[in-house]
């Protein structure tokens, strides 16, 4: 919650609400929350293990997906359980110091934003100039870029909390946890955390689909004049390219849908008075993106389903299991 001016008298508007639900509903809410957190952790952990273990998956694009899955996994550990408990209890019960830690880990959301933007850059370069991409972009360079992204975002988040006094007074009212940002820092935060990466994502993915469409047209024309064997190869390439664009498009679309409510809230919070409950609800929607991503991989990536089978059956512990062909 962005607060530019706050007085202790304002605490009356944020007092903890008494729980009005029945014990059965109360328990059901916690069971459902635990199930969501467990799905988030297990799904993203499977992605992390798959990409790290199988050598065939060590590609620049998959390293970016690994970074996204890792950030989603950490969201499932440090942010999602706390927010769900905060919502169910209608009260912050974790104390002042953990409030500061909570907002520090909120930088994971910014990491996800920039990782999606990096995937957009990666796909644009691969389609617009494939020869340059193959010669310049490597797994090592991608890992360096990912590490720089994580360090830069976490440094920015720490600086934002420190210079706005969040480490000293994160909890201004009993039972609540506020993120304090002055007006200047609030504008900077919206630009760097959301507007810039979202602009990169939307612009580059628009260009990606335009380029992919041109490639499909060119391949179709080539097939009309190609020999049968060459036609099979180019047809397979065309289908693979269209499928890759489709999967990445779905991934980005779901991300934008989950991010949009929070982005609108962050723009309106200093213009009109919004309820704290609204803030928690839009943040939960944003966190749910971390739960949905593994299902997108499982639904559209056959290699991920094969990896899940190998992991669950413990075949990854066999000798040379890292060399198993998971992409056919």
N, C-alpha and C positions, 0 to 999 in steps of 0.2 A: 504494500500500500504506500503510495507516494504522499508524504505529508510535508508541506512547505511551512505551514504555521500550525502549531499545536500547543494547546494549553491544558493544564491538568483538569480544568473544568469541563473539557470536552470528553473526559472519561465516562461521563454519564451516558453518552451515546454508544459506548462500546462495552458496557457491563455484560458479564457472562449471563447468558440466558439459561433458565432452568430447563432441565430435560423434561419434555412433556410426552415422549413416546413410551409405549409399554415396554416392560423388560424383554418380551419376546422379540419385538421389533428392534430393540437396542442390541440384542445379541445377534440378530440376523444381519444388522448393519456391519457389525464387526466381522462376522464370518464372511460376508461378501467382500469387505475391504481386504481381508487376509487373502482371499482367493485371487483378487485382482493383483495384489502385490506379488503373490507367488507366481502367477502367470507371467508378470513382467520380468521377474528375476530369472525364471527358468527359460523363458523364450529367448531373452537376450543373452543369457549364458550359453545357450546352445549355439547361437550365432558366433559368439566369441570363440568358443572351443573349436567350432568347425573351421573358421578361417585361420586360426592359429595352428591347428594340427595338420590339416591336409595341404601339402605343398602345392597342389594344383590350384588352390584358391589364393595363393600369394600373388595377387595382382594389385596394381595401384588403386583401381576402383574398389576392390574388396577391402583394401586397407582403410579406405574412407568409410565403408560400411561397418568395419570393425570399430572404428572410432565412434560412429553413431550408436552402435550397439553397446559399447562400453559406457557412454554417457547415459544411455537409457537404463542400463543396469544400475548405475550409481543413483539415478533418479529414483529407481525402485527401492533402493536401500535407504537413502538419506532424506528424500523429499516426500515421496508419495505416502508412506505410512504416517508421517507426522501430519501432513495436510488432511488425510482422511480422519485421523483421530481428532484433530482440531475441529473439523467439520461436524463430526458426530457429537462431540462434547460441547460444541458451541463455545469453547473456551480454550485458551492456551494454557496447558498444564505442565510445560516443560521447563519453565524458568527463564530468567533473563539471559544467562550466558549461552544456553542452547539456542535461544532466539537468534543471537548473532551468528552462531555456527550455521543455523538453518539458512539464513540469508546469504551466507558465504557460499554454501553449496548450491544456491539458486543460480550461480554462474554456469552450472551444468546445462541449463536451458539455453543460455547464449552459445555455449559450445555446440549444442545440437543445431542451432540456427546457422552457425558458420560452417559446420560440417556439411549440412544440406547444400549450402552455397558452394562449398568446395566440390561436392559431387556434381553440381551444375557446371562448374568451370571444367572439371575433368571430362564430362560428357561432351561439352561444347568443343573442347580442343580435340578430342578423339574423332569427332565427326567432321569438324571444319578443316582440320589439317592432320590427318592420320599419320603421315610420314614423320612430321615434326613431333607429334605426340609419342610415337614409338621410339624416337631417337633421344628425346629429352626426359620424358616422364618415366620414372622407374619406381620400384617399390621403396628403395632407400630414400629417394627425394620426397616421395609422398609421405613417408613416415616422419621426415624432418619437418615438413609443412604441418603435419598433424600435431607434432610435439610443440611447434611454435604457436599454433592456434590455441592449444590447451594452456600453455604458460601465459600467453598474452591475455586471454579471457580471465583466467583466475587472478592475474595481477590487477587487471582493470576492476574486477569485482571487489577485491580486497581494498584497493584504493578508494573506490566509491563508498564503501562502508566506513572506512577510516575517516575520510575527509568530511563526511556528513554526520559524524558522531554516533554511528550506530553501535560501535563497540562499547561506548560508554552508557548509552541510554536506549537500547533497543526496545525495552519494555517500559512504556510510559504509563500504562494502565494495568492494574492487576487483571490477569487472565487474558491479555492480548499481546500480540507480537507485531510491531510495526516496522516497516522499512522507511527510514527518514531520508528524503532527498530534497535539496533546495531546488528552486525553480530552474536555475541554470543547469544543474546536474541532471534534473529530470528530463529536460529537452535533449541534452547530450546522450543520456541513457536510452531514450526512445530512438534516437537516430542511429546510434552505434549498435544497439541490441536488436532492433527490429527493422527499422526503415531501410538501412543500408543492406543487410543480408537478404531481406525480402525482395528488394529491388533487383539485386543480383540474381536471385533464384528465378523470379518471374521473367526477367528479360532474357536470361540465358536459356531457360527451358523453352521459351517461345522460339528462340533461334534454333534450338536443338530440333524441335518438331518440324520447323520449316526446312532445315537441312535434311532431316530424315525423310521427309516427303519427297524432296528433290532426288535423294538417293534411290528411293523406291521407284520413282518414275524412270530414272536412268537405267536401273537394273532391269525393269520391265521391257524397256526398248532394246536393251542388249540381248535379252532372252529371245526376242523376236528374230534376231539374226545370228544367234549362237548355235553351236553344235549341241546335241543332246546332253553329253557329259558336262559340258560347261554350263548348260542351262540348269542342270540339277544343282551344281555348286552355287551359282548366282541366286537361284530360287531359295536355297537354304539360307544363304547370307541375308537375303531380303527378309525372310521370315524371322530370323534371329534378331536382325536390326529393329524390326517393327515390334517384336516382343519385348526387347530391352527398353525401347522407348516407352512402351505401354506400362511396363512394371515401374520404371522410374517416375513416369507421369502419375501413376496411382500413389506411389510413395510420397511424392511432393504434394499432391492434391490433398491427401489425408492430413499431412503436416500443416498445410495452410488452413484447412478447415478447423483443426484443433487450436491453431495459434490465433486465428482471427478474433474470437471473443476476447482473449486477453489483450490483444493489440488494441482493439476498440476501447476496452476498459482503461488501458494505460493512457490513451489520448483524452478520454473524457473525465478522468478522475479529478483533474484540477479545474474542470469547467463546470461540472454539475456535481451535486452531492450524491454519492453512491453508497449503498449499504455494504458493510464489511462482508456480509454473507454472499453478496454478489461477487466480491473479489475471490473468496474461497472457491466458489463454484466455477468461475472461469479458469482458475488455476488448476483445478482438478481435471477439467476438460483438456487442458494443455498437457498435464501429466499422462492422461490416457493415451496420448500418441506413443508414448514409450511402451505401452502394452500392445498396441495395435501393430506396430512395425514388424515384429517377428511373424505374425499371422500373414502379413503381406508376403514376406519371404517364403513362408511355407506354402502359400497358395500358388505362387507364380514361379518359384525357383525349384526345379526338380532336384538340383544338386543339394539344396538345403534339406529336402526330405530324405535324400539318401544319407546325408550326414547324420541326421537325427536317428535314423535306423542303426547306423554304425555306432553311434554314441550310446544309445539305449541298450543295445545288445553287447556293449563293452568290447566290440571288435577293435576299437581304437587302441587298446592295450596290447594288441598283437604286434609281433615284430614287423617292421616296415609298413605299418598301417598308414603312415603318413603319405605313402606313395600310392595308395589306392586311388583308382580312377573314379572320381565322383561326378565328373562332367562327361556326358556321352552325347 
